[in-house]
Amino acid sequence: MNVLSVFDGMSCGQIALERAGINVKNYFASEIDKYTIQIAKKNYPDTIHVGDVTKLKGSDIPVEIDLLMGGSPCQGFSFAQGGKELNFDDPRSRLFFEFVRLLKECKPKYFLLEN
């Protein structure tokens, strides 16, 4: 299975797939936080890091994607921890549409959006 994980964090998606016994051939990860990338690289050195989701195009991925997964930031929808409930007016919330864009571009067999 070829996987594209956006908002990958420390690659918890790989942990879940591994525990579920799903064989992953290629795991592409889009993440910008340098600390979570360091953890992902240490735990899963074969991960193919593809950078910022806003700059990633489906055509940048050299294989057909079977599973697109991710959990876009949700702070803009929350009033917890000082959130202002700006919804899609919060720039972090708009990242959801990057997931939708890649879903259309990659046309995976499966997708998982977590929030």
Z-matrix of the N, CA and C atoms (Angstrom, degrees):
N
C 1 1.448
C 2 1.528 1 108.66
N 3 1.318 2 115.96 1 135.01
C 4 1.460 3 122.26 2 174.84
C 5 1.517 4 108.03 3 -100.81
N 6 1.324 5 116.30 4 127.86
C 7 1.461 6 122.39 5 -172.78
C 8 1.525 7 109.76 6 -121.95
N 9 1.324 8 114.95 7 137.50
C 10 1.465 9 121.58 8 168.11
C 11 1.513 10 106.85 9 -117.49
N 12 1.313 11 116.15 10 118.92
C 13 1.457 12 122.24 11 179.06
C 14 1.521 13 108.52 12 -112.63
N 15 1.326 14 115.83 13 118.11
C 16 1.462 15 120.05 14 177.88
C 17 1.519 16 108.83 15 -103.97
N 18 1.328 17 115.99 16 150.93
C 19 1.469 18 121.71 17 -171.54
C 20 1.531 19 107.27 18 56.63
N 21 1.322 20 115.78 19 46.90
C 22 1.465 21 123.13 20 -166.89
C 23 1.522 22 114.41 21 -67.16
N 24 1.325 23 117.96 22 -24.81
C 25 1.467 24 119.11 23 -178.13
C 26 1.510 25 110.33 24 59.87
N 27 1.313 26 116.00 25 -133.31
C 28 1.466 27 120.58 26 -179.42
C 29 1.526 28 111.94 27 -94.42
N 30 1.326 29 116.19 28 23.53
C 31 1.472 30 123.93 29 176.79
C 32 1.520 31 113.45 30 70.42
N 33 1.301 32 116.78 31 41.02
C 34 1.473 33 120.05 32 175.01
C 35 1.520 34 111.16 33 -61.32
N 36 1.333 35 116.56 34 -26.52
C 37 1.465 36 120.05 35 175.97
C 38 1.513 37 111.58 36 -60.45
N 39 1.328 38 116.30 37 -38.21
C 40 1.469 39 119.55 38 177.97
C 41 1.517 40 110.93 39 -67.80
N 42 1.302 41 116.50 40 -36.62
C 43 1.465 42 120.25 41 177.40
C 44 1.529 43 109.28 42 -61.50
N 45 1.338 44 116.89 43 -47.17
C 46 1.466 45 121.33 44 -179.11
C 47 1.528 46 111.71 45 -62.99
N 48 1.341 47 116.71 46 -44.91
C 49 1.463 48 119.81 47 179.75
C 50 1.525 49 111.02 48 -63.61
N 51 1.317 50 115.91 49 -41.00
C 52 1.463 51 121.08 50 178.89
C 53 1.530 52 110.68 51 -62.02
N 54 1.328 53 116.57 52 -46.62
C 55 1.470 54 120.88 53 -179.74
C 56 1.523 55 112.44 54 -66.62
N 57 1.331 56 116.20 55 -27.89
C 58 1.465 57 120.83 56 178.23
C 59 1.529 58 111.73 57 -82.65
N 60 1.319 59 116.70 58 -4.44
C 61 1.456 60 121.14 59 178.78
C 62 1.520 61 113.90 60 76.04
N 63 1.323 62 116.97 61 23.08
C 64 1.463 63 121.63 62 -179.84
C 65 1.525 64 109.21 63 -89.05
N 66 1.308 65 115.44 64 124.14
C 67 1.453 66 121.71 65 -178.84
C 68 1.534 67 109.54 66 -78.85
N 69 1.313 68 116.65 67 121.88
C 70 1.459 69 122.18 68 -179.48
C 71 1.521 70 108.72 69 -108.19
N 72 1.326 71 115.35 70 122.52
C 73 1.461 72 120.54 71 178.33
C 74 1.522 73 110.53 72 -82.35
N 75 1.328 74 116.91 73 -51.38
C 76 1.463 75 123.17 74 178.87
C 77 1.522 76 108.66 75 -132.52
N 78 1.316 77 115.59 76 132.73
C 79 1.464 78 120.94 77 178.75
C 80 1.518 79 107.70 78 -123.10
N 81 1.329 80 115.01 79 109.59
C 82 1.463 81 122.27 80 178.49
C 83 1.524 82 107.45 81 -98.20
N 84 1.313 83 116.59 82 133.15
C 85 1.458 84 121.29 83 -176.32
C 86 1.522 85 110.67 84 -125.31
N 87 1.327 86 115.06 85 128.36
C 88 1.456 87 121.09 86 174.12
C 89 1.519 88 108.08 87 -108.56
N 90 1.320 89 115.41 88 118.67
C 91 1.464 90 122.13 89 -177.42
C 92 1.524 91 107.43 90 -158.62
N 93 1.343 92 116.33 91 149.35
C 94 1.469 93 118.96 92 178.82
C 95 1.531 94 113.14 93 -117.88
N 96 1.309 95 118.42 94 -13.65
C 97 1.466 96 120.53 95 -178.47
C 98 1.532 97 109.70 96 -76.98
N 99 1.328 98 115.83 97 117.17
C 100 1.470 99 119.59 98 -173.28
C 101 1.523 100 113.23 99 -64.22
N 102 1.311 101 118.30 100 -30.01
C 103 1.464 102 120.26 101 -178.18
C 104 1.527 103 111.85 102 -74.93
N 105 1.316 104 117.01 103 -40.94
C 106 1.464 105 118.14 104 178.01
C 107 1.523 106 110.77 105 -70.46
N 108 1.327 107 117.05 106 -32.27
C 109 1.463 108 120.42 107 176.06
C 110 1.528 109 109.83 108 -63.40
N 111 1.330 110 117.43 109 -41.04
C 112 1.469 111 121.10 110 178.28
C 113 1.527 112 110.92 111 -59.73
N 114 1.323 113 116.81 112 -42.61
C 115 1.468 114 120.83 113 179.26
C 116 1.523 115 110.06 114 -65.38
N 117 1.332 116 116.51 115 -45.27
C 118 1.465 117 120.49 116 179.67
C 119 1.529 118 110.68 117 -60.08
N 120 1.325 119 116.94 118 -43.44
C 121 1.467 120 120.94 119 -179.83
C 122 1.524 121 111.55 120 -63.83
N 123 1.322 122 115.94 121 -37.16
C 124 1.472 123 119.58 122 179.36
C 125 1.527 124 110.74 123 -68.85
N 126 1.325 125 117.25 124 -45.01
C 127 1.461 126 121.34 125 -176.71
C 128 1.530 127 113.37 126 -80.38
N 129 1.322 128 116.86 127 -30.72
C 130 1.469 129 121.81 128 -177.25
C 131 1.526 130 109.57 129 -136.25
N 132 1.321 131 116.84 130 76.69
C 133 1.469 132 120.23 131 -174.09
C 134 1.532 133 114.51 132 -64.56
N 135 1.325 134 118.66 133 -17.25
C 136 1.466 135 120.63 134 179.84
C 137 1.525 136 112.88 135 -85.77
N 138 1.312 137 117.15 136 -0.86
C 139 1.461 138 120.92 137 178.39
C 140 1.523 139 109.95 138 -60.85
N 141 1.322 140 114.96 139 137.89
C 142 1.463 141 120.86 140 177.78
C 143 1.526 142 106.85 141 -101.04
N 144 1.319 143 116.15 142 105.65
C 145 1.464 144 121.22 143 -177.30
C 146 1.530 145 109.28 144 -83.68
N 147 1.338 146 115.17 145 128.08
C 148 1.466 147 120.51 146 -174.09
C 149 1.528 148 112.89 147 -115.87
N 150 1.318 149 118.10 148 7.23
C 151 1.457 150 121.51 149 171.78
C 152 1.519 151 115.60 150 83.86
N 153 1.309 152 114.00 151 -154.60
C 154 1.458 153 125.44 152 -173.04
C 155 1.531 154 111.26 153 -67.43
N 156 1.324 155 116.75 154 126.56
C 157 1.465 156 121.83 155 -178.33
C 158 1.523 157 112.00 156 -60.65
N 159 1.323 158 117.85 157 -30.24
C 160 1.465 159 120.14 158 -178.07
C 161 1.531 160 112.16 159 -72.78
N 162 1.330 161 116.24 160 -16.13
C 163 1.462 162 120.81 161 179.46
C 164 1.524 163 112.10 162 -106.78
N 165 1.319 164 116.98 163 -6.10
C 166 1.458 165 122.57 164 -177.17
C 167 1.526 166 110.41 165 -83.71
N 168 1.320 167 115.70 166 136.62
C 169 1.464 168 121.62 167 174.55
C 170 1.523 169 107.94 168 -116.86
N 171 1.300 170 116.41 169 148.11
C 172 1.458 171 119.85 170 177.35
C 173 1.512 172 111.93 171 -55.35
N 174 1.328 173 116.91 172 -35.05
C 175 1.466 174 121.40 173 -179.83
C 176 1.531 175 112.80 174 -69.86
N 177 1.341 176 117.58 175 -12.10
C 178 1.468 177 121.10 176 176.58
C 179 1.528 178 111.84 177 -73.85
N 180 1.315 179 116.65 178 -20.06
C 181 1.469 180 121.36 179 -177.73
C 182 1.530 181 107.57 180 -86.89
N 183 1.352 182 117.49 181 122.64
C 184 1.467 183 120.23 182 -171.65
C 185 1.531 184 115.60 183 -79.53
N 186 1.317 185 117.74 184 -1.36
C 187 1.470 186 121.02 185 179.56
C 188 1.526 187 109.13 186 -130.94
N 189 1.322 188 115.57 187 164.98
C 190 1.452 189 120.61 188 175.77
C 191 1.533 190 108.92 189 -73.76
N 192 1.312 191 116.34 190 131.24
C 193 1.464 192 121.08 191 -178.38
C 194 1.530 193 109.95 192 -87.84
N 195 1.331 194 115.45 193 128.07
C 196 1.462 195 121.05 194 177.39
C 197 1.522 196 111.65 195 -88.90
N 198 1.345 197 116.06 196 -35.39
C 199 1.460 198 121.49 197 -176.87
C 200 1.519 199 109.74 198 -136.29
N 201 1.321 200 115.39 199 123.11
C 202 1.465 201 121.97 200 170.64
C 203 1.508 202 106.50 201 -106.20
N 204 1.322 203 116.31 202 127.41
C 205 1.459 204 118.32 203 179.18
C 206 1.511 205 110.51 204 -140.60
N 207 1.311 206 114.95 205 157.11
C 208 1.448 207 119.83 206 178.40
C 209 1.513 208 111.39 207 173.46
N 210 1.303 209 114.33 208 168.20
C 211 1.456 210 122.44 209 176.83
C 212 1.512 211 107.77 210 -137.76
N 213 1.316 212 116.44 211 96.84
C 214 1.460 213 119.84 212 -176.60
C 215 1.522 214 110.74 213 -68.27
N 216 1.319 215 116.99 214 154.34
C 217 1.471 216 120.69 215 -179.65
C 218 1.525 217 111.44 216 -56.22
N 219 1.326 218 115.38 217 141.22
C 220 1.469 219 119.34 218 -175.63
C 221 1.528 220 112.89 219 -121.86
N 222 1.320 221 118.23 220 7.66
C 223 1.459 222 120.41 221 -176.43
C 224 1.524 223 112.60 222 -58.08
N 225 1.316 224 117.75 223 -32.53
C 226 1.459 225 121.07 224 -178.41
C 227 1.515 226 114.18 225 -66.45
N 228 1.322 227 117.02 226 -17.51
C 229 1.464 228 121.08 227 179.91
C 230 1.520 229 112.18 228 -96.01
N 231 1.313 230 116.99 229 -6.06
C 232 1.456 231 121.91 230 -170.72
C 233 1.524 232 112.26 231 -105.71
N 234 1.325 233 114.53 232 151.33
C 235 1.458 234 119.30 233 170.43
C 236 1.525 235 109.67 234 -104.66
N 237 1.329 236 117.40 235 -4.92
C 238 1.463 237 121.93 236 177.90
C 239 1.532 238 109.53 237 -68.83
N 240 1.278 239 117.20 238 150.28
C 241 1.465 240 124.87 239 176.67
C 242 1.530 241 112.01 240 52.21
N 243 1.316 242 115.97 241 42.27
C 244 1.459 243 120.12 242 174.03
C 245 1.511 244 115.62 243 80.52
N 246 1.344 245 117.43 244 10.48
C 247 1.461 246 120.06 245 178.18
C 248 1.522 247 110.70 246 -62.69
N 249 1.281 248 116.64 247 151.60
C 250 1.467 249 121.34 248 -175.91
C 251 1.517 250 112.60 249 -107.48
N 252 1.322 251 117.06 250 7.74
C 253 1.465 252 122.21 251 -179.40
C 254 1.527 253 111.69 252 50.45
N 255 1.301 254 115.86 253 49.59
C 256 1.464 255 121.17 254 179.99
C 257 1.529 256 112.24 255 -81.58
N 258 1.330 257 115.61 256 -8.35
C 259 1.456 258 121.85 257 -179.83
C 260 1.523 259 110.94 258 54.16
N 261 1.326 260 118.51 259 -128.65
C 262 1.460 261 120.17 260 -177.07
C 263 1.524 262 113.05 261 -76.97
N 264 1.326 263 117.94 262 -3.29
C 265 1.462 264 120.30 263 173.38
C 266 1.528 265 111.82 264 -79.04
N 267 1.328 266 116.32 265 -13.26
C 268 1.463 267 121.59 266 174.64
C 269 1.531 268 107.44 267 -83.46
N 270 1.336 269 118.62 268 126.23
C 271 1.472 270 120.47 269 -177.46
C 272 1.522 271 113.98 270 -55.93
N 273 1.325 272 117.06 271 -31.90
C 274 1.469 273 119.48 272 179.86
C 275 1.523 274 110.77 273 -66.81
N 276 1.322 275 117.16 274 -36.19
C 277 1.461 276 120.95 275 -179.59
C 278 1.517 277 111.54 276 -67.91
N 279 1.311 278 117.32 277 -31.42
C 280 1.460 279 121.01 278 -179.23
C 281 1.524 280 112.26 279 -65.16
N 282 1.332 281 116.82 280 -16.36
C 283 1.461 282 119.30 281 178.10
C 284 1.526 283 112.07 282 -63.28
N 285 1.323 284 117.11 283 -21.22
C 286 1.465 285 121.30 284 174.37
C 287 1.531 286 110.36 285 -52.86
N 288 1.324 287 116.52 286 -38.97
C 289 1.459 288 120.62 287 -177.32
C 290 1.529 289 112.39 288 -70.48
N 291 1.328 290 117.55 289 -19.54
C 292 1.462 291 120.43 290 173.09
C 293 1.526 292 109.50 291 -68.79
N 294 1.319 293 116.03 292 -37.72
C 295 1.467 294 120.67 293 175.57
C 296 1.527 295 109.33 294 -61.79
N 297 1.324 296 116.47 295 -47.81
C 298 1.460 297 121.50 296 -179.28
C 299 1.535 298 110.43 297 -61.15
N 300 1.321 299 116.32 298 -42.39
C 301 1.471 300 120.70 299 178.71
C 302 1.523 301 110.82 300 -59.93
N 303 1.340 302 116.46 301 -47.44
C 304 1.467 303 119.59 302 -179.80
C 305 1.520 304 111.96 303 -67.57
N 306 1.308 305 116.83 304 -31.59
C 307 1.463 306 120.57 305 175.08
C 308 1.531 307 109.91 306 -59.94
N 309 1.324 308 116.51 307 -43.88
C 310 1.468 309 121.37 308 178.51
C 311 1.529 310 111.59 309 -69.10
N 312 1.319 311 116.81 310 -38.97
C 313 1.466 312 120.40 311 -177.01
C 314 1.526 313 112.80 312 -74.13
N 315 1.323 314 116.95 313 -40.26
C 316 1.470 315 120.98 314 -175.35
C 317 1.526 316 113.05 315 -87.28
N 318 1.312 317 117.39 316 -27.86
C 319 1.469 318 122.56 317 -178.66
C 320 1.530 319 111.90 318 49.41
N 321 1.337 320 117.23 319 56.74
C 322 1.466 321 119.07 320 -179.50
C 323 1.534 322 111.74 321 -69.89
N 324 1.333 323 115.77 322 161.21
C 325 1.464 324 120.14 323 174.51
C 326 1.520 325 110.74 324 -66.28
N 327 1.328 326 115.62 325 -35.37
C 328 1.463 327 122.12 326 -175.99
C 329 1.522 328 109.53 327 -135.82
N 330 1.324 329 115.71 328 155.37
C 331 1.458 330 119.74 329 170.54
C 332 1.521 331 108.68 330 -145.01
N 333 1.320 332 114.30 331 153.75
C 334 1.460 333 122.17 332 178.52
C 335 1.527 334 107.65 333 -138.25
N 336 1.309 335 115.91 334 116.22
C 337 1.456 336 121.44 335 176.03
C 338 1.511 337 107.28 336 -111.61
N 339 1.299 338 116.32 337 120.18
C 340 1.459 339 122.39 338 -176.52
C 341 1.529 340 108.88 339 -109.69
N 342 1.312 341 114.77 340 137.24
C 343 1.444 342 118.69 341 173.63
C 344 1.513 343 109.24 342 -153.98
